[in-house]
Amino acid sequence: MKPFYFDLDEEAAKKEKNKARRLRDSQWWKRKRSDGLCHYCKEIFKPSELTMDHLIPIARGGKSSRGNIVPACKPCNNKKKYMLPFEWETYLESIGRGP
């Protein structure tokens, strides 16, 4: 199956990334990552070790909004890359870590 990529112009992508930067500095984000829980692997990390991940990546049409951003450890974020949630679950199943 060929992955779907949203045709997002450079200016729109820049706008979404700036919104994400502003959210990263917000109290909402600090509270969201304060428990140290990675959204994907459910392991606990120091809050400073968690990254901001878009459930639906900007490159695939996602927005930088509270409902689309989750804390993720760096290994999970690097593995997920531009996958959509159902693609991530399929990937986990393929390596024997499915839901």
N, C-alpha and C positions, 0 to 999 in steps of 0.2 A: 504494500500500500504506500503510495507516494504521500509524504507529509504535506499538510496544508499550511501555507504561509500567507499571511495577510499582506497585501500590498500597501505598506505604510511608508509614506514619504519621510525623508530625513528630518524635516522640521517637526512633524508630528511625533516621531520617535524621541527627538530631543525634548519636546514638551513633556512627554510622559516620564522620561528619565529625570527631569527637573522636579516633577511632582513627587517622584519617589524619593529624591534627595530631601525634599522638604518634610515628607512623612518620616524619614529616618531620624530627623532631628526632633520629632514631636514626642510629647509625653505618651501618646497612644502607642507608638512603636516601642518606647522604653518599657511600658507595662506589658506589652505583647510578648517581648522576649525575656522578661524578668524571671520567668520560671525556668528558663533554660531548655525548654522542650523543643526538639526538632519536629516539625510538622510531619516529616516523612518517615524517619526511622524510629521516632518516639524515644530516642535516647536523650539524656540530660547532658548539657554542656554549660560552660560559663556563658552568661548572656553576651559577653563581648565576643565570643567565638561563633555566635549565630549570624547568619547573613539574611538579607531580605530577599525573598523569592516571590516572583509573580506566579500564581497558580496557572494562569493563562499568560504565557509570555507576551511581552509587548510585540515581538516580531510575529506573533500569531494572532494579534488583535486584542490582546489584554490591555487593561488600563491600570494605572497606578492609583488604585483606590483601596480603602481599608478591607473591602470584601475580597480583594484579589491578591493580597499580600500576606505571606506567612513567614515565620522564622524557620530557617533551615540551617543545618550544619553544612560546612563547606563540602564534605564528601558527597552528601545527597544533592546539594545544589549543583555541583559540577557534573554529577551523573545525569541529573534530570535535564539539564541544558534547556532546550526549547520544547520539551515534551508537554503535551496536554495531560490533564489528570488521568484520562483513561489510557493514554499511552504509557504513562508512568506505572500504572497498575499492571498493565500487560508486561512491561519490562520486569517488574518485580516477580510476577508469576513465572516468567521465563527463567529466572535465576533461582527459583524455589523459595522466594520470600513473599509470596502473594498474600492477600488479605485472608 
